[in-house]
Amino acid sequence: MPELPEVETIARGVNARVRGDRITEVWFSKHKQPFKTSASIQAKGLAGRTILSVHRTGKHIVCELGDAGLNETSKNEPTAQWIVHLGMTGRLLVTTPEGPIAAHTHARLSLESGREVRFVDARRFGRLEFRELKRTEGFSAAGQEPMTVGTVEFAGLFRGRKLAIKAALLNQGLLSGVGNIYADESLFQAGIRPRRRAGRLTRDELERLRLSLLAVLSDSIRLGGSSVSDYVDADGVRGFFQLEHCVYLRTGQPCRQCGTPIKRILVAGRGTHYCPKCQG
């Protein structure tokens, strides 16, 4: 599943290409699985809207939409949102109408500029949602934002918790956007074993983990994310951060720091990779 850096990379790419453009026509597939809001309501709500901006919230891509036409209100004030969750295999691409239509394309938004925004999802675990902001609240993530959470707030998330720190990092109600890859990599960078009880980590260890998580996420965004499965950016290009992984999916390979073979265990039902020596 795409995690925070992959979703951030896609959102930035889509924003750079379609910000200020207007949606002229909308097509959705007949499969029901991708639609949190019905296809008919989405099609009616999206047509004619101006895309004011595209950004990431947690693991979701949020398109802020104004009314039809760029009047003074719609230039700055979103009146609706189109919310995309990529699921396991989802892709949000910006292309041209002449571009080959991939199998499992579930949405095509034609834009005034001649571009198209397409949502492709082979396994159909992704979700598409439309919100009209005069009728409902805007989308927000349940947990703290890992890129901006402060020292005190971060430590407070884990105080008194009995679950393993790896499981706590994956809890989207605590931190929004962190998944298996970046939990493993940040724990390695911080020198913390994934099965350590979250509530027993010291203040210094938690601050080291916070800074490691921020560094790992920032580095991955800079390199376009990790392409270990289906992930590509808004142009269909793979990321490069998988080449920098120190532990994730490196079971049995030598640690890049000490040479000890990387181990794989299960934590909260998730494959977890760590160095027995560096994370002593």
WOKA-V554004 format. One record per backbone hydrogen bond with DSSP energy under -0.5 kcal/mol. NH is the residue of the N-H (numbers start at 1). CO is the residue of the C=O. Records with the same first field share a line. If there is no record, write none. Layout:
NH = CO + CO
//
This chain:
2 = 87
4 = 177
7 = 3
8 = 4
9 = 5
10 = 6
11 = 7
12 = 8
13 = 9
14 = 10
15 = 11
16 = 12
17 = 13 + 14
18 = 14
19 = 15
20 = 51
21 = 18
23 = 49
24 = 22 + 110
25 = 110
27 = 108
29 = 106
35 = 32
36 = 34 + 128
37 = 128
42 = 38
43 = 39
44 = 40
45 = 41
46 = 42
47 = 43
48 = 23
49 = 46
50 = 66
51 = 21
52 = 50 + 64
53 = 64
55 = 62
57 = 60
60 = 57
61 = 84
62 = 55 + 60
63 = 61 + 82
64 = 53 + 62
65 = 80
66 = 50
71 = 69
75 = 71
76 = 73
77 = 73
78 = 76
79 = 65
80 = 65
81 = 131
82 = 63
83 = 81 + 129
84 = 61
85 = 127
86 = 59
90 = 86
91 = 120
93 = 91 + 118
94 = 234
95 = 93 + 116
97 = 114
99 = 96
102 = 100
105 = 102
106 = 104 + 119
107 = 119
108 = 27
109 = 117
110 = 25 + 108
111 = 115
112 = 22
114 = 111
116 = 95
117 = 109
118 = 93 + 116
119 = 107
120 = 91 + 118
121 = 104
127 = 85
128 = 34
129 = 83
131 = 81
133 = 79 + 131
134 = 79
135 = 132
136 = 132
143 = 172
144 = 174
146 = 144 + 176
148 = 145
149 = 145
154 = 150
155 = 151
156 = 152
157 = 153 + 154
158 = 154 + 155
159 = 155
161 = 158
165 = 196
166 = 194
168 = 164
169 = 165
170 = 166
171 = 167 + 168
172 = 170
174 = 171
175 = 171
176 = 144
177 = 175
183 = 179
184 = 180
185 = 181
186 = 182
187 = 183
188 = 184
189 = 185
190 = 186
191 = 187 + 188
192 = 187
196 = 193
198 = 163
199 = 161
200 = 197
201 = 198
206 = 202
207 = 203
208 = 204
209 = 205
210 = 206
211 = 207
212 = 208
213 = 209
214 = 210
215 = 211
216 = 212
217 = 213
218 = 214
219 = 215
220 = 216
221 = 217
222 = 218
223 = 219
224 = 221
225 = 220
227 = 225
228 = 226
233 = 237
236 = 233
240 = 223 + 225
241 = 225
243 = 240
244 = 241
245 = 242
250 = 247
252 = 262
253 = 250
255 = 260
259 = 255
262 = 253
263 = 274
265 = 272
267 = 270
270 = 267
272 = 265
274 = 263
276 = 261 + 274
279 = 275
280 = 277
//
